[in-house]
């Protein structure tokens, strides 16, 4: 799913464990980030997923499993995460 435009997609309850949603490398200077703007990711299993540079602005990740997910440089402005489980204690 690298570089895919999944704006508004509903993945509620999906298992996307270890899924690669990092940017699609077009050239040495051009990367196309995965777009998950306003996506519904409620209760999604994203453990170990690569979300580096993904755009998750205003996405609903309530109840999502994110432990081990790579989120460096991801845009998460306005994300709803009422019950997100990051694996942190």
Legacy VTK file of the C-alpha trace (Angstrom):
# vtk DataFile Version 3.0
C-alpha trace
ASCII
DATASET POLYDATA
POINTS 89 float
0.000 0.000 0.000
3.004 2.291 -0.315
2.027 5.687 -1.692
-1.673 4.787 -2.007
-4.406 7.411 -1.675
-6.727 5.885 0.919
-8.405 9.123 1.973
-11.659 8.389 3.801
-11.222 4.603 3.531
-12.932 2.417 6.154
-10.598 -0.262 7.496
-12.504 -0.743 10.761
-11.501 -4.064 12.349
-8.952 -4.936 9.642
-5.691 -6.745 10.337
-2.918 -4.732 8.685
-0.133 -6.121 10.827
3.366 -5.493 9.389
1.777 -3.692 6.409
4.083 -1.317 4.533
2.400 2.072 4.271
5.638 4.004 3.998
6.195 6.379 1.112
6.461 5.165 -2.464
9.883 6.199 -3.733
9.469 7.726 -7.184
13.056 8.962 -7.513
15.958 9.926 -5.285
14.274 13.249 -4.527
10.581 12.372 -4.805
8.527 10.319 -2.359
4.773 9.822 -2.470
3.362 9.418 1.070
0.429 7.134 1.784
-2.724 9.235 2.294
-4.991 8.099 5.138
-6.699 11.450 5.743
-9.990 10.961 7.632
-9.622 7.175 7.304
-11.567 4.979 9.702
-8.995 2.762 11.405
-11.080 1.774 14.447
-9.826 -1.406 16.127
-7.314 -1.985 13.312
-4.270 -4.149 14.065
-1.325 -2.015 12.887
1.327 -3.705 15.038
4.674 -3.486 13.265
3.202 -1.542 10.330
5.391 0.986 8.524
3.514 4.304 8.682
6.616 6.457 8.184
5.677 9.713 6.444
2.038 8.595 6.083
-0.621 11.306 6.313
-3.189 10.275 8.942
-4.695 13.709 9.550
-8.135 13.523 11.214
-8.116 9.690 11.024
-10.045 7.732 13.669
-7.684 5.213 15.281
-9.893 4.494 18.299
-8.974 1.059 19.677
-6.202 0.525 17.098
-3.155 -1.596 18.016
-0.048 0.440 17.211
2.679 -1.242 19.275
5.821 -1.553 17.193
4.393 0.593 14.369
6.869 2.944 12.688
5.327 6.416 12.830
8.369 8.678 12.477
7.628 11.701 10.310
3.953 10.658 10.007
1.446 13.515 9.969
-1.188 12.863 12.628
-2.895 16.246 13.002
-6.325 15.988 14.611
-6.174 12.181 14.929
-8.920 10.698 17.092
-7.385 8.104 19.375
-9.810 7.754 22.286
-8.672 4.212 23.063
-5.576 3.556 20.918
-3.263 0.897 22.346
0.366 1.787 21.702
1.694 -1.054 23.835
3.178 1.436 26.302
2.612 0.814 29.998
LINES 1 90
89 0 1 2 3 4 5 6 7 8 9 10 11 12 13 14 15 16 17 18 19 20 21 22 23 24 25 26 27 28 29 30 31 32 33 34 35 36 37 38 39 40 41 42 43 44 45 46 47 48 49 50 51 52 53 54 55 56 57 58 59 60 61 62 63 64 65 66 67 68 69 70 71 72 73 74 75 76 77 78 79 80 81 82 83 84 85 86 87 88
